[in-house]
Structures are given as C-alpha cells and as structure tokens.
Amino acid sequence: MKKIKLIAPIAALLLGISGPASGKLVFNLDFGQDGNYETSWNLALNDTIRADLYVSNVPNPGLISMGFDLVYNLSHLQVASASVASIWELGWVNSTAPEVEAGGGQVSFPPLAGDRILLASVEFTSSAYGMSTLSLYDSDRGGFFDDFVLENGTVLDDDLASGIVLAQVNTPNLIPLPGTLALLAPGLVALLASRSRMKLIDEEKRS
C-alpha cells in the first residue's frame, strides 16, 4: 500500500528542483460537518464524532500529493473509521493506534490550489473521560519523504515536521460520583439548617 508514497518524490524530480514555499499551509478540523472550523469539541462518553481535515492557503500551481499523521490520545479516544477524500485518486489510509496515517496523489485531475481542500475524514469514539489533543505531523516526522508537493516540485512539509496542534477533544464527567454526593450531603444539610435559623431570627425581629 505504501508504495504509492514513491509517486511524490519521483514527480518532484521530474518537474524540477524544489523551490521556496509560498506562504504556509493552514490545516483545520471541521467537527460534525457544520461548515465551521473548530479547535475544541465536547464529546459525550461512548459517542462518535466525525472530523474532516482540510488544508488551505495552497499556492499555485497546486498540490499533486499529500500525506500526514494525525495523532490522538489512545486512552481517551478510539478511531471508528478513517478515509481519504475522493478527490485524491491514489488515496490510502492506515489506522494504527494512536495515529491515523494517510496520503494521496493526483494523476489525471488538475492540481489542487486555494482554500478548504478536503484531505481526509476520521471518526473518533470517546472511550473514557478526559481530554485528547489532536496533533498533525508529516508522515515520516521530518524525514526524507516529501508529502505535500506542488506540481512544480515545491515541497511544503516544513511546518509539520515538529507537529502542530489542531484541536482538543474533551469528554467531561458531568455526573457526580456517589462518593462525591456523600461528601457534599453534610454541607448541604448544615447550609439548610443555617438558612432556617436565619429565617427564624428575622421573623423574631419583625414581631
């Protein structure tokens, strides 16, 4: 499956020496397909949410390949499914916890430039209370392989070598535990008794 990853460096060699990148690629997540980008999301325990990964600020002449690692906290989240967007003809995905590795290339389609270009979709299921950070890396963590390559051979992987934080997924525990309720009970009783005494004192003062 990963033999597909050889396409990008070969294409870069055929199209010329890599030049300087024009600006930085911008990556965002859209949770729940509401058309908005989010940097945080609350997810109830055992519920599933779909996160669409987009790239923007892609300069001309456009991308001919892409690839990434989306890393998450395995103790709080599980991957229910993952798929590469259909616009990538040579798409592949490998879900090996705690990351989703994916990539794709363009052969017959025109190169992709501009904003809001869909890369992939991942469904996460909350498996425990707590918070998970979703971080994005290039597929070999700053190694020799080039993932995001323009048609002219320009490589745009630099910002992903050390990883970027995309979002936080939080599963809050909103139900008090029985032990917590037991600890709170005496305080609540004392508070109610105090309020009753204050009410009696006020009534005596008025009479």
matplotlib code that plots the C-alpha trace (Angstrom):
import matplotlib.pyplot as plt

x = [0.0, 2.7, 4.5, 2.2, 4.2, 7.0, 4.9, 5.6, 9.4, 9.6, 7.2, 9.3, 12.4, 10.7, 9.3, 12.4, 14.3, 12.2, 11.8, 10.9, 7.4, 4.9, 3.5, 2.5, -0.2, -3.0, -4.7, -8.1, -10.7, -14.4, -16.3, -19.8, -19.8, -21.3, -19.1, -17.1, -13.6, -13.3, -10.3, -12.2, -15.1, -17.0, -17.9, -20.1, -18.8, -19.1, -20.4, -18.8, -17.9, -16.6, -13.7, -13.0, -9.4, -8.9, -5.8, -5.9, -3.5, -2.3, -0.4, -0.4, 0.4, -1.4, -0.8, 0.0, 0.4, -0.4, 0.3, 0.1, -0.1, -3.0, -2.0, -4.5, -4.7, -5.4, -6.5, -9.5, -10.3, -10.7, -10.8, -14.1, -13.3, -10.9, -11.0, -9.2, -11.2, -12.3, -10.5, -7.2, -7.1, -4.3, -5.6, -4.6, -5.1, -3.5, -5.1, -2.6, -3.3, -2.5, -2.3, -4.0, -1.6, -3.0, -1.9, -2.9, -1.8, -3.2, -2.7, -5.4, -7.1, -5.8, -3.6, -5.4, -4.8, -6.6, -8.5, -10.7, -9.3, -10.5, -7.8, -9.5, -12.2, -11.8, -14.5, -13.5, -15.3, -14.9, -13.7, -13.0, -13.4, -10.7, -9.1, -7.2, -5.1, -5.2, -1.8, -0.8, 2.7, 4.1, 4.1, 7.7, 8.1, 10.6, 12.4, 13.4, 10.0, 8.1, 4.3, 2.8, 4.4, 3.3, 3.2, 6.4, 8.3, 8.0, 7.8, 5.6, 6.2, 8.4, 5.7, 4.6, 8.0, 7.6, 3.8, 1.0, -1.9, -5.2, -7.8, -8.7, -11.5, -12.9, -15.2, -16.3, -17.6, -20.7, -22.4, -21.2, -20.0, -21.8, -18.8, -18.9, -22.5, -21.9, -19.2, -21.5, -24.5, -23.4, -22.5, -25.9, -27.7, -25.7, -26.4, -30.2, -30.2, -28.3, -30.8, -33.7, -32.1, -31.6, -35.2, -36.4, -34.2, -35.6, -39.2, -38.5, -37.0, -40.1, -42.5]
y = [0.0, 2.5, 2.0, 4.8, 7.2, 6.9, 8.9, 12.3, 12.3, 10.9, 13.6, 16.3, 15.1, 15.1, 18.6, 20.3, 21.2, 22.2, 26.0, 28.0, 27.7, 30.5, 31.0, 28.3, 25.7, 26.0, 23.0, 22.9, 20.4, 20.6, 18.5, 17.4, 18.9, 22.2, 24.2, 25.8, 25.0, 24.1, 24.0, 22.2, 19.8, 18.2, 14.6, 12.5, 9.2, 6.4, 8.9, 9.2, 12.4, 12.8, 15.2, 16.4, 17.6, 20.5, 22.3, 25.9, 28.6, 26.2, 28.2, 27.7, 25.5, 23.3, 20.1, 16.8, 14.8, 15.0, 12.9, 13.2, 11.5, 12.6, 11.7, 11.4, 10.2, 6.5, 6.5, 8.8, 8.2, 5.3, 5.6, 4.2, 4.8, 6.8, 7.6, 9.8, 12.3, 11.1, 14.0, 12.2, 9.5, 7.5, 7.7, 5.3, 5.2, 3.2, 3.4, 2.1, 3.5, 6.1, 7.7, 7.8, 7.8, 8.8, 10.1, 10.6, 11.8, 13.4, 11.8, 12.9, 15.7, 19.2, 20.1, 21.4, 25.0, 27.6, 27.0, 24.4, 21.4, 18.2, 15.7, 13.0, 12.2, 10.4, 9.2, 9.3, 7.5, 8.6, 5.7, 7.5, 10.7, 13.3, 15.3, 14.3, 16.6, 16.0, 16.8, 16.8, 15.7, 14.8, 11.1, 10.5, 13.2, 15.4, 12.6, 12.4, 11.8, 14.7, 14.6, 18.0, 18.7, 21.2, 20.5, 22.5, 20.3, 22.8, 20.9, 22.3, 19.9, 22.1, 23.2, 19.6, 18.2, 19.0, 18.8, 21.3, 21.1, 21.1, 20.7, 19.3, 16.8, 16.8, 14.2, 15.8, 13.8, 15.8, 13.3, 13.5, 10.2, 8.6, 9.3, 12.9, 13.2, 11.6, 14.2, 17.1, 15.9, 17.1, 20.5, 20.9, 19.9, 22.4, 25.1, 24.4, 24.4, 27.7, 29.3, 28.1, 29.7, 33.0, 33.0, 32.4, 35.3, 37.6, 36.7, 37.3, 40.7, 41.7, 40.6]
z = [0.0, 0.9, -2.4, -3.6, -1.5, -4.1, -6.6, -4.9, -4.9, -8.4, -9.6, -7.8, -9.6, -13.0, -12.5, -11.3, -8.2, -5.2, -4.8, -1.7, -0.4, -1.0, 2.5, 4.9, 4.6, 7.0, 8.5, 10.2, 11.5, 11.0, 13.6, 12.7, 9.1, 10.2, 7.8, 10.6, 11.8, 15.5, 17.8, 20.6, 20.8, 23.7, 23.2, 25.5, 26.7, 24.0, 21.4, 18.0, 16.0, 12.5, 12.0, 8.5, 7.9, 5.5, 4.1, 3.0, 1.6, -1.1, -3.7, -7.4, -9.3, -6.8, -4.9, -6.6, -3.4, 0.3, 3.4, 7.2, 10.6, 12.8, 16.4, 19.3, 22.9, 22.9, 26.5, 25.7, 22.0, 19.6, 15.8, 14.4, 10.8, 8.5, 4.8, 2.3, 0.4, -3.1, -4.8, -4.1, -6.8, -5.1, -1.6, 1.2, 4.9, 7.8, 11.2, 13.7, 17.2, 18.4, 15.0, 11.6, 8.7, 5.3, 1.9, -1.7, -5.1, -8.2, -11.7, -14.1, -12.0, -12.2, -9.2, -6.2, -5.1, -2.8, 0.4, 2.1, 0.3, 2.0, 2.8, 4.9, 7.4, 10.7, 13.1, 16.8, 19.6, 23.2, 25.3, 28.7, 30.5, 29.9, 27.1, 24.0, 21.8, 18.1, 16.5, 12.9, 11.6, 8.2, 7.5, 8.5, 11.2, 9.3, 7.5, 3.8, 2.4, 0.9, 1.5, 0.4, -3.0, -5.6, -9.4, -9.8, -7.3, -4.3, -1.0, 1.8, 4.6, 6.9, 9.3, 10.0, 10.9, 14.6, 14.6, 15.0, 17.5, 15.6, 18.4, 21.8, 22.3, 25.8, 27.4, 30.7, 33.6, 34.4, 36.8, 40.4, 41.8, 44.7, 47.0, 46.0, 46.8, 50.2, 51.0, 49.9, 51.9, 55.4, 54.0, 52.3, 55.5, 57.5, 54.9, 55.0, 58.8, 58.9, 56.5, 58.6, 61.7, 59.9, 58.8, 62.4, 63.7, 61.0, 61.9, 65.6, 64.9, 62.9, 65.6]

ax = plt.figure().add_subplot(projection="3d")
ax.plot(x, y, z, "-o")
ax.set_aspect("equal")
plt.show()
